[in-house]
Amino acid sequence: MQKLYVVGLGPGGREYMTGEARAALEEAELLCGYTVYIDLIRADYPDKEVLATPMTQEIERCRMAVEAAESGKTVAMVCSGDAGVYGMAGLIYETAGENSPVEIVVVPGITAALSGAAVLGAPLIHDFAVISLSDLLTPWETIEKRLRAAGEADFCICLYNPSSKKRADYLKRACGILLESRDPQNACGWVKNIGREGQESRVMTLSELMEEKVDMFTTVFIGNSSTRVMGGKLVTPRGYENKRK
Ligand code: SAH
């Protein structure tokens, strides 16, 4: 049966890829994906056939990948981070449908929540929620509801898609909702271009985060009420201190 790999590349270049991801890319005859991610790996596979499509063409991209696999090619659809976290894995299954002859293999990768957390220190040590601020596929009311619930439940929160040209003030709106239940001093941070050229990070309070300008290559972290800044790093206690008492 023809294989269609849906591969999470991790945040940046090849050093962040798992061995399984590398093996899938080696085996594939055709590499598909968003232009930016294809560019991250193209140099390593100069002889492979490549199909790079612009960002908003996810449905078309998945259709082409499924069709290529159905026609007999081994295909790898690449995604940044993990293929199943705001990635293409779900849409590939939906596109192939119930009766496809293609075997779909999802290959996990390091998602931005985890690679970004490592840059900032240890903000996600305890329970955390991951929320995307993109309202392209999710109504903004649903996003607000989830932000409010995660804020009230004192989760550490990781925000994906915090901004775009059309959504410049969404991070500010999200911070406003979190401030309904959280202290303005709540420790926060962001990481930009994780594992790529131009990686940058900052640690700040929730009220300061409200005024930050971030772009679409940034992941934002909001600690829980116990998260502290230690030596410039964000650290959420796991609870060992209470155990020793
Ligand atoms: N599948 C990806 C997420 C895709 S959604 C993953 O698992 O990481 C796109 C969002 O992910 C971006 O807006 C940003 O918030 C985050 N992101 C992905 N890669 C990133 C990187 N290298 N640096 C910072 N943020 C990143």
Boltz pocket constraint, residues with backbone or C-beta under 6 A from the ligand:
constraints:
  - pocket:
      binder: B
      contacts: [[A, 11], [A, 12], [A, 79], [A, 80], [A, 81], [A, 82], [A, 83], [A, 84], [A, 85], [A, 86], [A, 87], [A, 110], [A, 111], [A, 112], [A, 113], [A, 116], [A, 159], [A, 160], [A, 161], [A, 162], [A, 163], [A, 191], [A, 192], [A, 193], [A, 194], [A, 195], [A, 196], [A, 215], [A, 216], [A, 217], [A, 218], [A, 219], [A, 220]]
      max_distance: 6.0
